[in-house]
Amino acid sequence: MLEEKIKRYKDQHINLSYKVLVGDPTDEIIKYAEESDIDVIVMSSRKITTIIRAIGSTVRKVIDNTRKPVLVIHE
């Protein structure tokens, strides 16, 4: 399913990628983002509300510990 979506965007000259990593999610996301030439970290959260403190703990830790922009999408 991911490969189909990536191909669709690639046809529109939009570069998307994904990577499966093993370990603590927060640490692995931050490490990969800092070591890679990415423009934005996109994450989903089921706990988004109007108060930023209410988003999920992994999303919150990534936002707090990276210099990359983070786009959070409500599931």
All heavy atoms as a GROMACS GRO file, in nm:
protein
  607
    1MET      N    1   0.083  -0.118   0.000
    1MET     CA    2   0.000   0.000   0.000
    1MET      C    3   0.088   0.126   0.000
    1MET      O    4   0.061   0.218  -0.074
    1MET     CB    5  -0.092  -0.001   0.121
    1MET     CG    6  -0.186   0.117   0.125
    1MET     SD    7  -0.310   0.110   0.256
    1MET     CE    8  -0.213   0.122   0.401
    2LEU      N    9   0.193   0.125   0.082
    2LEU     CA   10   0.282   0.241   0.085
    2LEU      C   11   0.352   0.262  -0.049
    2LEU      O   12   0.366   0.375  -0.096
    2LEU     CB   13   0.385   0.226   0.197
    2LEU     CG   14   0.335   0.247   0.338
    2LEU    CD1   15   0.444   0.212   0.438
    2LEU    CD2   16   0.289   0.389   0.359
    3GLU      N   17   0.396   0.151  -0.108
    3GLU     CA   18   0.466   0.162  -0.237
    3GLU      C   19   0.376   0.223  -0.344
    3GLU      O   20   0.422   0.302  -0.427
    3GLU     CB   21   0.518   0.025  -0.281
    3GLU     CG   22   0.629  -0.029  -0.195
    3GLU     CD   23   0.754   0.057  -0.197
    3GLU    OE1   24   0.781   0.126  -0.297
    3GLU    OE2   25   0.824   0.056  -0.095
    4GLU      N   26   0.247   0.189  -0.344
    4GLU     CA   27   0.153   0.247  -0.441
    4GLU      C   28   0.140   0.397  -0.422
    4GLU      O   29   0.140   0.474  -0.518
    4GLU     CB   30   0.015   0.182  -0.427
    4GLU     CG   31   0.007   0.042  -0.477
    4GLU     CD   32  -0.131  -0.018  -0.453
    4GLU    OE1   33  -0.230   0.058  -0.443
    4GLU    OE2   34  -0.139  -0.142  -0.443
    5LYS      N   35   0.128   0.441  -0.297
    5LYS     CA   36   0.114   0.584  -0.269
    5LYS      C   37   0.242   0.660  -0.304
    5LYS      O   38   0.237   0.769  -0.360
    5LYS     CB   39   0.077   0.606  -0.123
    5LYS     CG   40  -0.064   0.558  -0.093
    5LYS     CD   41  -0.102   0.586   0.050
    5LYS     CE   42  -0.236   0.522   0.078
    5LYS     NZ   43  -0.348   0.606   0.052
    6ILE      N   44   0.357   0.601  -0.273
    6ILE     CA   45   0.484   0.666  -0.307
    6ILE      C   46   0.498   0.680  -0.458
    6ILE      O   47   0.540   0.784  -0.508
    6ILE     CB   48   0.602   0.589  -0.245
    6ILE    CG1   49   0.602   0.610  -0.094
    6ILE    CG2   50   0.734   0.631  -0.307
    6ILE    CD1   51   0.702   0.526  -0.019
    7LYS      N   52   0.460   0.577  -0.534
    7LYS     CA   53   0.468   0.584  -0.680
    7LYS      C   54   0.378   0.694  -0.733
    7LYS      O   55   0.416   0.769  -0.823
    7LYS     CB   56   0.432   0.450  -0.742
    7LYS     CG   57   0.446   0.451  -0.894
    7LYS     CD   58   0.406   0.319  -0.954
    7LYS     CE   59   0.420   0.312  -1.102
    7LYS     NZ   60   0.390   0.430  -1.179
    8ARG      N   61   0.259   0.706  -0.677
    8ARG     CA   62   0.165   0.810  -0.722
    8ARG      C   63   0.226   0.950  -0.704
    8ARG      O   64   0.218   1.034  -0.792
    8ARG     CB   65   0.034   0.799  -0.644
    8ARG     CG   66  -0.072   0.894  -0.697
    8ARG     CD   67  -0.206   0.883  -0.627
    8ARG     NE   68  -0.228   0.756  -0.558
    8ARG     CZ   69  -0.304   0.745  -0.450
    8ARG    NH1   70  -0.361   0.850  -0.396
    8ARG    NH2   71  -0.322   0.628  -0.394
    9TYR      N   72   0.290   0.974  -0.590
    9TYR     CA   73   0.352   1.104  -0.567
    9TYR      C   74   0.478   1.123  -0.649
    9TYR      O   75   0.508   1.233  -0.693
    9TYR     CB   76   0.380   1.125  -0.418
    9TYR     CG   77   0.255   1.155  -0.340
    9TYR    CD1   78   0.196   1.059  -0.260
    9TYR    CD2   79   0.195   1.280  -0.350
    9TYR    CE1   80   0.080   1.086  -0.190
    9TYR    CE2   81   0.079   1.308  -0.280
    9TYR     CZ   82   0.022   1.212  -0.200
    9TYR     OH   83  -0.094   1.239  -0.132
   10LYS      N   84   0.553   1.015  -0.669
   10LYS     CA   85   0.674   1.023  -0.750
   10LYS      C   86   0.640   1.066  -0.893
   10LYS      O   87   0.712   1.143  -0.954
   10LYS     CB   88   0.748   0.890  -0.750
   10LYS     CG   89   0.883   0.895  -0.812
   10LYS     CD   90   0.956   0.763  -0.794
   10LYS     CE   91   1.098   0.775  -0.843
   10LYS     NZ   92   1.175   0.655  -0.820
   11ASP      N   93   0.527   1.016  -0.945
   11ASP     CA   94   0.482   1.057  -1.078
   11ASP      C   95   0.453   1.206  -1.085
   11ASP      O   96   0.454   1.266  -1.191
   11ASP     CB   97   0.357   0.978  -1.119
   11ASP     CG   98   0.386   0.830  -1.140
   11ASP    OD1   99   0.504   0.793  -1.156
   11ASP    OD2  100   0.290   0.751  -1.138
   12GLN      N  101   0.426   1.267  -0.968
   12GLN     CA  102   0.400   1.411  -0.960
   12GLN      C  103   0.526   1.488  -0.918
   12GLN      O  104   0.519   1.604  -0.880
   12GLN     CB  105   0.287   1.438  -0.861
   12GLN     CG  106   0.156   1.375  -0.902
   12GLN     CD  107   0.050   1.390  -0.794
   12GLN    OE1  108   0.054   1.481  -0.713
   12GLN    NE2  109  -0.045   1.299  -0.792
   13HIS      N  110   0.642   1.420  -0.920
   13HIS     CA  111   0.772   1.478  -0.886
   13HIS      C  112   0.780   1.522  -0.740
   13HIS      O  113   0.843   1.622  -0.707
   13HIS     CB  114   0.806   1.594  -0.980
   13HIS     CG  115   0.801   1.554  -1.124
   13HIS    ND1  116   0.893   1.470  -1.181
   13HIS    CD2  117   0.711   1.581  -1.222
   13HIS    CE1  118   0.861   1.449  -1.307
   13HIS    NE2  119   0.751   1.515  -1.335
   14ILE      N  120   0.714   1.447  -0.652
   14ILE     CA  121   0.722   1.469  -0.507
   14ILE      C  122   0.799   1.352  -0.449
   14ILE      O  123   0.762   1.236  -0.470
   14ILE     CB  124   0.582   1.479  -0.444
   14ILE    CG1  125   0.507   1.599  -0.502
   14ILE    CG2  126   0.593   1.488  -0.292
   14ILE    CD1  127   0.361   1.604  -0.461
   15ASN      N  128   0.907   1.379  -0.377
   15ASN     CA  129   0.992   1.274  -0.323
   15ASN      C  130   0.947   1.235  -0.182
   15ASN      O  131   0.957   1.314  -0.090
   15ASN     CB  132   1.138   1.320  -0.321
   15ASN     CG  133   1.232   1.211  -0.280
   15ASN    OD1  134   1.197   1.093  -0.283
   15ASN    ND2  135   1.351   1.249  -0.240
   16LEU      N  136   0.897   1.114  -0.167
   16LEU     CA  137   0.854   1.060  -0.038
   16LEU      C  138   0.933   0.933  -0.010
   16LEU      O  139   0.972   0.862  -0.101
   16LEU     CB  140   0.706   1.023  -0.040
   16LEU     CG  141   0.606   1.134  -0.061
   16LEU    CD1  142   0.466   1.076  -0.072
   16LEU    CD2  143   0.612   1.233   0.053
   17SER      N  144   0.954   0.905   0.118
   17SER     CA  145   1.018   0.780   0.154
   17SER      C  146   0.973   0.739   0.294
   17SER      O  147   0.915   0.818   0.367
   17SER     CB  148   1.170   0.794   0.151
   17SER     OG  149   1.213   0.887   0.248
   18TYR      N  150   1.000   0.614   0.327
   18TYR     CA  151   0.972   0.564   0.461
   18TYR      C  152   1.082   0.466   0.497
   18TYR      O  153   1.155   0.417   0.412
   18TYR     CB  154   0.835   0.497   0.469
   18TYR     CG  155   0.824   0.369   0.391
   18TYR    CD1  156   0.848   0.247   0.454
   18TYR    CD2  157   0.793   0.369   0.256
   18TYR    CE1  158   0.839   0.129   0.383
   18TYR    CE2  159   0.785   0.251   0.185
   18TYR     CZ  160   0.808   0.132   0.249
   18TYR     OH  161   0.800   0.015   0.179
   19LYS      N  162   1.097   0.442   0.625
   19LYS     CA  163   1.198   0.348   0.673
   19LYS      C  164   1.144   0.279   0.796
   19LYS      O  165   1.083   0.343   0.882
   19LYS     CB  166   1.326   0.424   0.707
   19LYS     CG  167   1.440   0.333   0.743
   19LYS     CD  168   1.571   0.405   0.722
   19LYS     CE  169   1.686   0.313   0.748
   19LYS     NZ  170   1.750   0.268   0.629
   20VAL      N  171   1.166   0.150   0.805
   20VAL     CA  172   1.126   0.072   0.922
   20VAL      C  173   1.249   0.056   1.011
   20VAL      O  174   1.352   0.006   0.965
   20VAL     CB  175   1.069  -0.065   0.882
   20VAL    CG1  176   1.035  -0.147   1.005
   20VAL    CG2  177   0.949  -0.050   0.790
   21LEU      N  178   1.240   0.101   1.135
   21LEU     CA  179   1.351   0.095   1.229
   21LEU      C  180   1.309   0.016   1.353
   21LEU      O  181   1.191   0.009   1.386
   21LEU     CB  182   1.394   0.236   1.271
   21LEU     CG  183   1.435   0.329   1.157
   21LEU    CD1  184   1.447   0.471   1.207
   21LEU    CD2  185   1.566   0.283   1.096
   22VAL      N  186   1.407  -0.041   1.422
   22VAL     CA  187   1.381  -0.118   1.544
   22VAL      C  188   1.446  -0.045   1.661
   22VAL      O  189   1.560   0.000   1.652
   22VAL     CB  190   1.440  -0.261   1.531
   22VAL    CG1  191   1.420  -0.338   1.660
   22VAL    CG2  192   1.377  -0.334   1.414
   23GLY      N  193   1.371  -0.031   1.769
   23GLY     CA  194   1.424   0.035   1.888
   23GLY      C  195   1.319   0.124   1.949
   23GLY      O  196   1.200   0.116   1.915
   24ASP      N  197   1.362   0.213   2.038
   24ASP     CA  198   1.270   0.310   2.098
   24ASP      C  199   1.220   0.405   1.990
   24ASP      O  200   1.302   0.469   1.922
   24ASP     CB  201   1.341   0.389   2.208
   24ASP     CG  202   1.251   0.494   2.268
   24ASP    OD1  203   1.156   0.456   2.339
   24ASP    OD2  204   1.275   0.614   2.242
   25PRO      N  205   1.089   0.416   1.969
   25PRO     CA  206   1.037   0.498   1.859
   25PRO      C  207   1.088   0.642   1.860
   25PRO      O  208   1.132   0.693   1.757
   25PRO     CB  209   0.886   0.493   1.878
   25PRO     CG  210   0.860   0.369   1.956
   25PRO     CD  211   0.981   0.350   2.043
   26THR      N  212   1.084   0.706   1.975
   26THR     CA  213   1.128   0.846   1.983
   26THR      C  214   1.274   0.858   1.944
   26THR      O  215   1.310   0.942   1.859
   26THR     CB  216   1.106   0.901   2.125
   26THR    OG1  217   0.968   0.888   2.159
   26THR    CG2  218   1.146   1.046   2.134
   27ASP      N  219   1.360   0.778   2.003
   27ASP     CA  220   1.503   0.785   1.975
   27ASP      C  221   1.533   0.757   1.828
   27ASP      O  222   1.614   0.826   1.766
   27ASP     CB  223   1.581   0.686   2.062
   27ASP     CG  224   1.576   0.721   2.210
   27ASP    OD1  225   1.545   0.838   2.244
   27ASP    OD2  226   1.602   0.630   2.292
   28GLU      N  227   1.470   0.655   1.772
   28GLU     CA  228   1.497   0.617   1.633
   28GLU      C  229   1.448   0.724   1.534
   28GLU      O  230   1.515   0.753   1.436
   28GLU     CB  231   1.435   0.481   1.601
   28GLU     CG  232   1.496   0.366   1.677
   28GLU     CD  233   1.645   0.349   1.651
   28GLU    OE1  234   1.689   0.368   1.535
   28GLU    OE2  235   1.717   0.316   1.746
   29ILE      N  236   1.332   0.782   1.560
   29ILE     CA  237   1.280   0.887   1.472
   29ILE      C  238   1.372   1.008   1.474
   29ILE      O  239   1.409   1.062   1.370
   29ILE     CB  240   1.136   0.926   1.513
   29ILE    CG1  241   1.040   0.812   1.484
   29ILE    CG2  242   1.092   1.055   1.442
   29ILE    CD1  243   0.903   0.827   1.549
   30ILE      N  244   1.411   1.050   1.592
   30ILE     CA  245   1.498   1.168   1.605
   30ILE      C  246   1.634   1.142   1.542
   30ILE      O  247   1.685   1.225   1.467
   30ILE     CB  248   1.511   1.210   1.752
   30ILE    CG1  249   1.376   1.261   1.804
   30ILE    CG2  250   1.620   1.315   1.770
   30ILE    CD1  251   1.369   1.279   1.953
   31LYS      N  252   1.693   1.026   1.570
   31LYS     CA  253   1.824   0.993   1.514
   31LYS      C  254   1.819   0.989   1.362
   31LYS      O  255   1.905   1.048   1.295
   31LYS     CB  256   1.872   0.859   1.569
   31LYS     CG  257   2.012   0.820   1.524
   31LYS     CD  258   2.063   0.699   1.600
   31LYS     CE  259   2.016   0.573   1.533
   31LYS     NZ  260   2.070   0.450   1.592
   32TYR      N  261   1.719   0.924   1.308
   32TYR     CA  262   1.707   0.915   1.162
   32TYR      C  263   1.686   1.054   1.100
   32TYR      O  264   1.747   1.088   0.999
   32TYR     CB  265   1.593   0.822   1.123
   32TYR     CG  266   1.578   0.809   0.973
   32TYR    CD1  267   1.667   0.731   0.901
   32TYR    CD2  268   1.477   0.875   0.905
   32TYR    CE1  269   1.655   0.720   0.763
   32TYR    CE2  270   1.465   0.864   0.768
   32TYR     CZ  271   1.554   0.786   0.698
   32TYR     OH  272   1.543   0.776   0.561
   33ALA      N  273   1.601   1.134   1.162
   33ALA     CA  274   1.573   1.269   1.109
   33ALA      C  275   1.698   1.356   1.110
   33ALA      O  276   1.724   1.430   1.015
   33ALA     CB  277   1.462   1.335   1.190
   34GLU      N  278   1.776   1.349   1.217
   34GLU     CA  279   1.896   1.432   1.227
   34GLU      C  280   2.007   1.385   1.133
   34GLU      O  281   2.084   1.466   1.083
   34GLU     CB  282   1.947   1.434   1.372
   34GLU     CG  283   1.849   1.496   1.470
   34GLU     CD  284   1.819   1.644   1.444
   34GLU    OE1  285   1.908   1.716   1.397
   34GLU    OE2  286   1.704   1.684   1.470
   35GLU      N  287   2.015   1.254   1.107
   35GLU     CA  288   2.121   1.201   1.021
   35GLU      C  289   2.085   1.205   0.873
   35GLU      O  290   2.172   1.187   0.789
   35GLU     CB  291   2.152   1.056   1.060
   35GLU     CG  292   2.214   1.043   1.198
   35GLU     CD  293   2.231   0.898   1.241
   35GLU    OE1  294   2.179   0.808   1.171
   35GLU    OE2  295   2.294   0.875   1.346
   36SER      N  296   1.959   1.228   0.840
   36SER     CA  297   1.913   1.222   0.702
   36SER      C  298   1.880   1.361   0.650
   36SER      O  299   1.854   1.454   0.727
   36SER     CB  300   1.789   1.133   0.692
   36SER     OG  301   1.818   1.005   0.742
   37ASP      N  302   1.878   1.372   0.521
   37ASP     CA  303   1.846   1.499   0.456
   37ASP      C  304   1.695   1.504   0.432
   37ASP      O  305   1.649   1.495   0.319
   37ASP     CB  306   1.923   1.511   0.326
   37ASP     CG  307   1.903   1.647   0.261
   37ASP    OD1  308   1.878   1.745   0.334
   37ASP    OD2  309   1.912   1.654   0.136
   38ILE      N  310   1.617   1.518   0.540
   38ILE     CA  311   1.472   1.526   0.526
   38ILE      C  312   1.426   1.667   0.557
   38ILE      O  313   1.493   1.743   0.627
   38ILE     CB  314   1.400   1.424   0.617
   38ILE    CG1  315   1.428   1.453   0.764
   38ILE    CG2  316   1.438   1.282   0.583
   38ILE    CD1  317   1.337   1.378   0.857
   39ASP      N  318   1.311   1.702   0.503
   39ASP     CA  319   1.257   1.836   0.522
   39ASP      C  320   1.160   1.845   0.638
   39ASP      O  321   1.152   1.948   0.705
   39ASP     CB  322   1.184   1.884   0.395
   39ASP     CG  323   1.279   1.896   0.278
   39ASP    OD1  324   1.392   1.945   0.298
   39ASP    OD2  325   1.240   1.858   0.166
   40VAL      N  326   1.084   1.739   0.662
   40VAL     CA  327   0.982   1.743   0.767
   40VAL      C  328   0.954   1.601   0.817
   40VAL      O  329   0.959   1.506   0.740
   40VAL     CB  330   0.852   1.810   0.717
   40VAL    CG1  331   0.788   1.732   0.605
   40VAL    CG2  332   0.754   1.834   0.829
   41ILE      N  333   0.927   1.590   0.947
   41ILE     CA  334   0.884   1.463   1.006
   41ILE      C  335   0.731   1.467   1.010
   41ILE      O  336   0.673   1.561   1.063
   41ILE     CB  337   0.938   1.447   1.150
   41ILE    CG1  338   1.090   1.449   1.150
   41ILE    CG2  339   0.882   1.320   1.214
   41ILE    CD1  340   1.150   1.463   1.290
   42VAL      N  341   0.667   1.365   0.954
   42VAL     CA  342   0.521   1.358   0.955
   42VAL      C  343   0.481   1.244   1.047
   42VAL      O  344   0.526   1.131   1.030
   42VAL     CB  345   0.464   1.335   0.813
   42VAL    CG1  346   0.312   1.326   0.817
   42VAL    CG2  347   0.511   1.445   0.719
   43MET      N  348   0.397   1.276   1.145
   43MET     CA  349   0.352   1.175   1.242
   43MET      C  350   0.202   1.186   1.259
   43MET      O  351   0.144   1.291   1.236
   43MET     CB  352   0.420   1.198   1.378
   43MET     CG  353   0.572   1.190   1.372
   43MET     SD  354   0.649   1.215   1.534
   43MET     CE  355   0.609   1.058   1.611
   44SER      N  356   0.142   1.076   1.302
   44SER     CA  357  -0.001   1.080   1.331
   44SER      C  358  -0.023   1.065   1.481
   44SER      O  359   0.061   1.012   1.552
   44SER     CB  360  -0.075   0.969   1.256
   44SER     OG  361  -0.034   0.844   1.304
   45SER      N  362  -0.136   1.115   1.527
   45SER     CA  363  -0.170   1.105   1.668
   45SER      C  364  -0.319   1.091   1.683
   45SER      O  365  -0.396   1.159   1.615
   45SER     CB  366  -0.121   1.228   1.743
   45SER     OG  367  -0.158   1.221   1.879
   46ARG      N  368  -0.359   1.004   1.773
   46ARG     CA  369  -0.501   0.989   1.802
   46ARG      C  370  -0.545   1.082   1.914
   46ARG      O  371  -0.661   1.094   1.942
   46ARG     CB  372  -0.531   0.845   1.844
   46ARG     CG  373  -0.518   0.750   1.730
   46ARG     CD  374  -0.557   0.610   1.774
   46ARG     NE  375  -0.470   0.519   1.702
   46ARG     CZ  376  -0.400   0.423   1.756
   46ARG    NH1  377  -0.406   0.402   1.884
   46ARG    NH2  378  -0.322   0.346   1.683
   47LYS      N  379  -0.451   1.144   1.982
   47LYS     CA  380  -0.482   1.222   2.101
   47LYS      C  381  -0.479   1.373   2.079
   47LYS      O  382  -0.480   1.449   2.173
   47LYS     CB  383  -0.384   1.188   2.212
   47LYS     CG  384  -0.392   1.044   2.256
   47LYS     CD  385  -0.295   1.019   2.367
   47LYS     CE  386  -0.300   0.873   2.409
   47LYS     NZ  387  -0.206   0.844   2.516
   48ILE      N  388  -0.473   1.419   1.955
   48ILE     CA  389  -0.466   1.564   1.931
   48ILE      C  390  -0.592   1.631   1.982
   48ILE      O  391  -0.702   1.585   1.960
   48ILE     CB  392  -0.450   1.595   1.780
   48ILE    CG1  393  -0.313   1.550   1.732
   48ILE    CG2  394  -0.469   1.743   1.753
   48ILE    CD1  395  -0.290   1.572   1.587
   49THR      N  396  -0.572   1.739   2.053
   49THR     CA  397  -0.683   1.827   2.092
   49THR      C  398  -0.636   1.969   2.064
   49THR      O  399  -0.530   1.991   2.008
   49THR     CB  400  -0.718   1.813   2.242
   49THR    OG1  401  -0.610   1.865   2.319
   49THR    CG2  402  -0.747   1.670   2.279
   50THR      N  403  -0.712   2.066   2.107
   50THR     CA  404  -0.671   2.204   2.086
   50THR      C  405  -0.557   2.244   2.177
   50THR      O  406  -0.491   2.343   2.155
   50THR     CB  407  -0.789   2.300   2.108
   50THR    OG1  408  -0.840   2.278   2.239
   50THR    CG2  409  -0.897   2.278   2.005
   51ILE      N  410  -0.532   2.166   2.283
   51ILE     CA  411  -0.421   2.195   2.375
   51ILE      C  412  -0.303   2.108   2.334
   51ILE      O  413  -0.311   1.986   2.336
   51ILE     CB  414  -0.463   2.166   2.520
   51ILE    CG1  415  -0.584   2.249   2.558
   51ILE    CG2  416  -0.346   2.191   2.615
   51ILE    CD1  417  -0.648   2.209   2.689
   52ILE      N  418  -0.191   2.169   2.298
   52ILE     CA  419  -0.075   2.097   2.245
   52ILE      C  420  -0.025   1.990   2.342
   52ILE      O  421   0.026   1.888   2.301
   52ILE     CB  422   0.038   2.194   2.204
   52ILE    CG1  423   0.144   2.125   2.120
   52ILE    CG2  424   0.102   2.257   2.326
   52ILE    CD1  425   0.104   2.095   1.981
   53ARG      N  426  -0.038   2.008   2.472
   53ARG     CA  427   0.011   1.910   2.569
   53ARG      C  428  -0.063   1.777   2.562
   53ARG      O  429  -0.019   1.678   2.618
   53ARG     CB  430   0.002   1.966   2.710
   53ARG     CG  431   0.102   2.076   2.736
   53ARG     CD  432   0.087   2.122   2.878
   53ARG     NE  433  -0.045   2.180   2.897
   53ARG     CZ  434  -0.069   2.305   2.931
   53ARG    NH1  435   0.031   2.386   2.954
   53ARG    NH2  436  -0.191   2.350   2.944
   54ALA      N  437  -0.176   1.773   2.497
   54ALA     CA  438  -0.258   1.653   2.496
   54ALA      C  439  -0.221   1.554   2.385
   54ALA      O  440  -0.276   1.447   2.380
   54ALA     CB  441  -0.406   1.690   2.484
   55ILE      N  442  -0.128   1.588   2.295
   55ILE     CA  443  -0.092   1.493   2.190
   55ILE      C  444  -0.015   1.376   2.249
   55ILE      O  445   0.034   1.383   2.361
   55ILE     CB  446  -0.014   1.560   2.075
   55ILE    CG1  447   0.116   1.622   2.123
   55ILE    CG2  448  -0.100   1.659   2.003
   55ILE    CD1  449   0.198   1.686   2.016
   56GLY      N  450  -0.003   1.269   2.173
   56GLY     CA  451   0.059   1.147   2.222
   56GLY      C  452   0.202   1.166   2.270
   56GLY      O  453   0.272   1.257   2.227
   57SER      N  454   0.245   1.079   2.360
   57SER     CA  455   0.376   1.096   2.423
   57SER      C  456   0.492   1.083   2.325
   57SER      O  457   0.589   1.159   2.336
   57SER     CB  458   0.392   0.996   2.538
   57SER     OG  459   0.384   0.864   2.490
   58THR      N  460   0.484   0.991   2.229
   58THR     CA  461   0.593   0.979   2.131
   58THR      C  462   0.601   1.104   2.045
   58THR      O  463   0.709   1.160   2.023
   58THR     CB  464   0.573   0.854   2.043
   58THR    OG1  465   0.571   0.738   2.126
   58THR    CG2  466   0.686   0.841   1.942
   59VAL      N  467   0.488   1.152   1.998
   59VAL     CA  468   0.486   1.274   1.917
   59VAL      C  469   0.541   1.391   1.998
   59VAL      O  470   0.622   1.468   1.950
   59VAL     CB  471   0.342   1.305   1.867
   59VAL    CG1  472   0.337   1.439   1.796
   59VAL    CG2  473   0.292   1.195   1.776
   60ARG      N  474   0.497   1.403   2.121
   60ARG     CA  475   0.542   1.512   2.209
   60ARG      C  476   0.694   1.507   2.229
   60ARG      O  477   0.763   1.609   2.220
   60ARG     CB  478   0.472   1.501   2.344
   60ARG     CG  479   0.512   1.605   2.445
   60ARG     CD  480   0.434   1.732   2.422
   60ARG     NE  481   0.527   1.834   2.379
   60ARG     CZ  482   0.494   1.945   2.316
   60ARG    NH1  483   0.370   1.970   2.287
   60ARG    NH2  484   0.581   2.033   2.282
   61LYS      N  485   0.749   1.388   2.253
   61LYS     CA  486   0.894   1.375   2.272
   61LYS      C  487   0.971   1.410   2.145
   61LYS      O  488   1.076   1.472   2.153
   61LYS     CB  489   0.928   1.233   2.318
   61LYS     CG  490   0.885   1.203   2.459
   61LYS     CD  491   0.914   1.057   2.493
   61LYS     CE  492   0.853   1.017   2.624
   61LYS     NZ  493   0.867   0.872   2.649
   62VAL      N  494   0.919   1.369   2.030
   62VAL     CA  495   0.986   1.403   1.904
   62VAL      C  496   0.985   1.555   1.884
   62VAL      O  497   1.087   1.616   1.853
   62VAL     CB  498   0.922   1.330   1.784
   62VAL    CG1  499   0.975   1.384   1.652
   62VAL    CG2  500   0.945   1.180   1.795
   63ILE      N  501   0.870   1.618   1.904
   63ILE     CA  502   0.860   1.764   1.889
   63ILE      C  503   0.959   1.834   1.982
   63ILE      O  504   1.027   1.929   1.942
   63ILE     CB  505   0.716   1.812   1.918
   63ILE    CG1  506   0.622   1.766   1.807
   63ILE    CG2  507   0.710   1.964   1.934
   63ILE    CD1  508   0.474   1.787   1.840
   64ASP      N  509   0.968   1.787   2.105
   64ASP     CA  510   1.054   1.851   2.205
   64ASP      C  511   1.203   1.829   2.182
   64ASP      O  512   1.285   1.905   2.232
   64ASP     CB  513   1.020   1.800   2.346
   64ASP     CG  514   0.887   1.853   2.396
   64ASP    OD1  515   0.835   1.952   2.338
   64ASP    OD2  516   0.835   1.795   2.493
   65ASN      N  517   1.240   1.725   2.106
   65ASN     CA  518   1.381   1.687   2.098
   65ASN      C  519   1.442   1.690   1.958
   65ASN      O  520   1.551   1.636   1.939
   65ASN     CB  521   1.399   1.547   2.158
   65ASN     CG  522   1.374   1.548   2.306
   65ASN    OD1  523   1.451   1.606   2.382
   65ASN    ND2  524   1.264   1.489   2.350
   66THR      N  525   1.377   1.750   1.862
   66THR     CA  526   1.435   1.760   1.728
   66THR      C  527   1.431   1.905   1.681
   66THR      O  528   1.347   1.983   1.725
   66THR     CB  529   1.364   1.669   1.627
   66THR    OG1  530   1.436   1.671   1.504
   66THR    CG2  531   1.221   1.713   1.602
   67ARG      N  532   1.522   1.937   1.592
   67ARG     CA  533   1.522   2.070   1.531
   67ARG      C  534   1.447   2.070   1.398
   67ARG      O  535   1.424   2.175   1.340
   67ARG     CB  536   1.666   2.117   1.509
   67ARG     CG  537   1.741   2.135   1.640
   67ARG     CD  538   1.882   2.178   1.617
   67ARG     NE  539   1.949   2.075   1.535
   67ARG     CZ  540   2.069   2.087   1.484
   67ARG    NH1  541   2.138   2.194   1.504
   67ARG    NH2  542   2.122   1.991   1.413
   68LYS      N  543   1.409   1.953   1.352
   68LYS     CA  544   1.333   1.941   1.227
   68LYS      C  545   1.188   1.980   1.251
   68LYS      O  546   1.133   1.957   1.360
   68LYS     CB  547   1.337   1.797   1.175
   68LYS     CG  548   1.474   1.745   1.143
   68LYS     CD  549   1.521   1.793   1.012
   68LYS     CE  550   1.655   1.728   0.977
   68LYS     NZ  551   1.701   1.766   0.846
   69PRO      N  552   1.119   2.036   1.151
   69PRO     CA  553   0.976   2.061   1.167
   69PRO      C  554   0.899   1.929   1.173
   69PRO      O  555   0.937   1.831   1.110
   69PRO     CB  556   0.939   2.141   1.041
   69PRO     CG  557   1.053   2.128   0.948
   69PRO     CD  558   1.171   2.081   1.024
   70VAL      N  559   0.794   1.928   1.254
   70VAL     CA  560   0.712   1.809   1.271
   70VAL      C  561   0.568   1.843   1.236
   70VAL      O  562   0.511   1.937   1.291
   70VAL     CB  563   0.718   1.756   1.417
   70VAL    CG1  564   0.631   1.632   1.433
   70VAL    CG2  565   0.863   1.727   1.459
   71LEU      N  566   0.513   1.769   1.140
   71LEU     CA  567   0.373   1.784   1.101
   71LEU      C  568   0.296   1.671   1.167
   71LEU      O  569   0.324   1.554   1.144
   71LEU     CB  570   0.358   1.776   0.949
   71LEU     CG  571   0.216   1.773   0.894
   71LEU    CD1  572   0.141   1.903   0.929
   71LEU    CD2  573   0.219   1.751   0.744
   72VAL      N  574   0.198   1.706   1.252
   72VAL     CA  575   0.118   1.606   1.322
   72VAL      C  576  -0.020   1.601   1.259
   72VAL      O  577  -0.087   1.703   1.247
   72VAL     CB  578   0.108   1.640   1.472
   72VAL    CG1  579   0.029   1.532   1.545
   72VAL    CG2  580   0.246   1.656   1.533
   73ILE      N  581  -0.062   1.482   1.220
   73ILE     CA  582  -0.190   1.461   1.154
   73ILE      C  583  -0.279   1.379   1.245
   73ILE      O  584  -0.238   1.274   1.294
   73ILE     CB  585  -0.171   1.390   1.019
   73ILE    CG1  586  -0.082   1.476   0.929
   73ILE    CG2  587  -0.305   1.361   0.954
   73ILE    CD1  588  -0.040   1.408   0.802
   74HIS      N  589  -0.399   1.426   1.265
   74HIS     CA  590  -0.494   1.354   1.350
   74HIS      C  591  -0.551   1.235   1.271
   74HIS      O  592  -0.596   1.250   1.159
   74HIS     CB  593  -0.608   1.446   1.390
   74HIS     CG  594  -0.711   1.384   1.478
   74HIS    ND1  595  -0.679   1.307   1.588
   74HIS    CD2  596  -0.844   1.385   1.473
   74HIS    CE1  597  -0.788   1.267   1.646
   74HIS    NE2  598  -0.891   1.311   1.578
   75GLU      N  599  -0.545   1.115   1.330
   75GLU     CA  600  -0.596   0.994   1.265
   75GLU      C  601  -0.746   0.998   1.258
   75GLU      O  602  -0.814   1.032   1.350
   75GLU     CB  603  -0.555   0.870   1.343
   75GLU     CG  604  -0.417   0.826   1.313
   75GLU     CD  605  -0.385   0.692   1.378
   75GLU    OE1  606  -0.475   0.624   1.430
   75GLU    OE2  607  -0.269   0.657   1.378
   0.00000   0.00000   0.00000
